[in-house]
Amino acid sequence: METLSSEIIYKGKVFDIRIDEIREGDVEYKREIVVHGGSAVILPMFDDGTVALVRQYRHAAGKHMLELAAGTLEAGEEPQIGAIRELEEEIGVTAGKVEKLCEFYVSPGFLTEKMHVFLATELTETKQNLEDDEILTIERLAFPTLLEMIRNGDIEDAKTIAGVMMAAPRFGYSLHS
């Protein structure tokens, strides 16, 4: 595989778009690529067994969605630092312990974004610090409720499904619990 050319056709606040011309063997083709610096996702597990999620309007989906707190990484920011930042900004807590659950490409056919998912425990309440365009509410739900909502299709957000499923065995749960 050889990249013959690459041209940025759009520069945005959150992502850029580029057109790449590629040669793979005797075949040449073009790909439209959304360039994104990656995201940090955090699953805060409280001592009472509840998880804090945010409900916010997602215009691309056309509805309010229940999700784990997450945000775009700043240039050069380590994913764990970004996750810790998002935890306090969106949920209003700090964590005594943060550990990585998984990382994955969101949609590798056209998007460079990789999401890094972390589990936060030993939580201490502080204060939310939302950005002006972050309009959200916090919902704390028990782990079995989250698993049921995933089974029922009430949680449709991939990063939330991945985070909950990766954390479940650590707390003795499975999707079939």
C-alpha positions in Angstrom: 0.0 0.0 0.0 1.4 3.4 -1.0 -0.2 6.8 -0.5 0.3 8.7 -3.8 -1.3 12.0 -2.6 -3.1 13.5 0.4 -5.0 16.8 0.4 -6.8 18.4 3.2 -10.1 19.8 1.8 -11.7 20.9 5.1 -10.2 22.2 8.4 -12.6 22.2 11.2 -12.7 22.8 15.0 -13.0 19.1 15.9 -11.9 17.3 12.7 -10.4 17.8 9.2 -11.3 16.0 6.0 -8.7 14.8 3.5 -8.7 13.0 0.2 -6.0 10.3 -0.2 -5.0 8.7 -3.4 -3.7 5.2 -2.7 -2.0 2.4 -4.8 -2.4 -1.1 -3.6 -0.7 -3.5 -6.1 -2.0 -2.5 -9.5 -5.1 -0.8 -8.2 -5.3 2.9 -7.5 -8.2 4.5 -5.6 -9.3 7.5 -3.6 -10.5 7.6 0.0 -12.2 10.4 1.9 -10.8 10.4 5.4 -12.1 12.3 8.5 -9.1 13.1 10.6 -9.7 13.2 14.3 -7.1 13.4 17.1 -8.9 10.7 19.3 -11.1 10.7 22.3 -11.0 9.7 26.0 -14.0 8.0 27.6 -14.5 7.4 31.3 -16.8 5.0 33.3 -17.1 6.3 36.8 -18.1 3.5 39.2 -19.3 4.8 42.6 -19.0 2.9 45.9 -22.7 2.2 45.9 -22.4 0.3 42.6 -23.9 3.0 40.4 -22.3 4.5 37.2 -22.6 8.1 36.2 -23.6 8.8 32.6 -24.6 11.9 30.8 -27.7 12.4 28.7 -27.3 15.0 26.0 -28.7 15.9 22.6 -26.7 14.4 19.7 -27.7 16.2 16.5 -26.2 13.6 14.1 -28.5 11.0 15.7 -31.4 13.4 16.1 -32.1 12.6 19.7 -30.9 12.7 23.3 -28.6 9.8 24.1 -27.3 8.3 27.4 -23.5 8.0 27.2 -20.4 7.7 29.3 -18.6 11.0 29.7 -16.1 11.6 26.9 -14.3 14.2 25.0 -11.8 14.9 22.2 -8.2 14.8 23.2 -6.2 18.0 23.1 -3.2 18.1 20.8 -0.5 15.9 22.4 -2.7 15.0 25.4 -2.3 11.5 26.9 -5.6 9.6 26.8 -5.7 8.9 30.6 -5.1 12.7 31.3 -8.0 13.5 28.9 -10.2 10.9 30.6 -9.5 12.4 34.1 -10.2 15.9 32.7 -13.5 14.8 31.2 -14.5 13.1 34.5 -14.3 16.3 36.4 -15.6 18.6 33.7 -18.7 16.5 32.9 -19.4 14.5 36.0 -17.9 16.7 38.7 -15.8 14.0 40.4 -12.1 13.0 40.7 -10.9 9.5 40.9 -8.4 7.8 43.3 -7.9 5.1 40.7 -8.1 5.2 36.9 -7.3 2.1 34.7 -7.6 1.5 31.0 -10.4 -0.8 29.9 -9.9 -0.8 26.1 -9.2 1.3 23.0 -10.8 1.0 19.6 -11.2 2.7 16.2 -14.7 4.2 15.9 -15.1 3.6 12.2 -11.8 2.7 10.5 -13.2 2.8 7.0 -13.2 6.6 6.9 -12.3 8.0 10.3 -8.9 8.1 12.1 -10.5 8.6 15.6 -9.4 6.1 18.2 -11.3 6.0 21.5 -9.5 5.2 24.8 -11.9 3.9 27.5 -11.0 4.1 31.2 -12.6 2.9 34.5 -12.6 5.4 37.4 -13.1 4.3 41.0 -12.5 5.7 44.5 -14.5 8.8 43.5 -14.6 12.1 45.3 -17.2 14.7 44.3 -15.9 18.2 43.2 -17.7 20.5 40.8 -18.7 20.2 37.1 -17.0 22.5 34.7 -19.0 22.3 31.5 -18.1 24.1 28.3 -20.7 26.5 26.9 -22.1 24.1 24.4 -22.2 21.1 26.8 -25.9 20.9 27.8 -26.3 17.6 29.7 -27.8 16.0 32.7 -26.1 13.3 34.8 -27.9 10.0 35.5 -26.5 7.5 38.0 -27.7 3.9 37.2 -26.9 0.5 38.8 -24.8 -1.8 36.7 -27.5 -4.4 36.2 -29.8 -1.6 34.9 -27.1 -0.5 32.3 -26.7 -4.1 31.1 -30.5 -4.4 30.7 -30.6 -1.1 28.8 -27.9 -2.4 26.4 -29.9 -5.6 25.9 -33.1 -3.7 25.2 -31.5 -1.2 22.8 -32.1 1.8 25.2 -28.3 2.5 25.1 -27.2 2.9 21.5 -23.9 4.6 21.9 -21.0 2.4 20.9 -18.4 3.8 23.4 -20.8 3.3 26.2 -21.7 -0.2 25.2 -18.0 -1.1 24.9 -17.1 0.6 28.2 -19.9 -1.1 30.2 -19.2 -4.5 28.6 -15.4 -4.3 29.3 -16.1 -3.2 32.9 -18.8 -5.7 33.7 -16.6 -8.7 34.5 -14.6 -6.7 36.9 -17.7 -6.3 39.0 -19.1 -9.8 38.5 -21.6 -9.0 35.8 -22.1 -10.3 32.2 -24.4 -9.3 29.5 -26.6 -12.3 30.3 -26.8 -11.5 34.0 
